[in-house]
Amino acid sequence: MDDIDRNILRELQRDGRLTNQELAQRVGLSASPCMRRVRQLELDGVIQGYRAVVDPSAVGRGFEVLVSIEVRRDRETVEAFEEALQDIPDVIEAHRLFGSPGCLLRIAVADLAAYERLWIERLTALAGVTEVNSQIIMKRIKEPKGLPVDD
């Protein structure tokens, strides 16, 4: 990956809706070589997709919670737990961690009452869960803007 590829990644992370012509102009290429490079980055799996960034409040999910969960640490239980998370749309991110806690979730729901229902009906009911700790997000200080693509 060279400096032009890194510039392409920076620009697309800032604005994934750039036309190829706009992108080419910003990175100092003509349209055809720029398109070839973008396609190659996609084929290589460097660019994994394009998404819209949605305001959580606009879709009724302005209440976010970080949840640490301890799960019994046997392979079967962990695999079943991870698979069950896929069926809970309120869980918008999930990470298995080394050490404690074993898992960290980011959850987006409408309000505290909705989170309480989720906590009681779904999270504590998952097989193997031994502990659930919740941290309510007061304010998002820094939004995800993409990954640094420096040398």
Secondary structure, DSSP 8 states (H G I E B T S, - for coil): --HHHHHHHHHHHH-TT--HHHHHHHHT--HHHHHHHHHHHHHTTSS--------GGGGT--EEEEEEEEE--SHHHHHHHHHHHTT-TTEEEEEE-SSSSSEEEEEEESSHHHHHHHIIIIITTSTTEEEEEEEE-----S---------
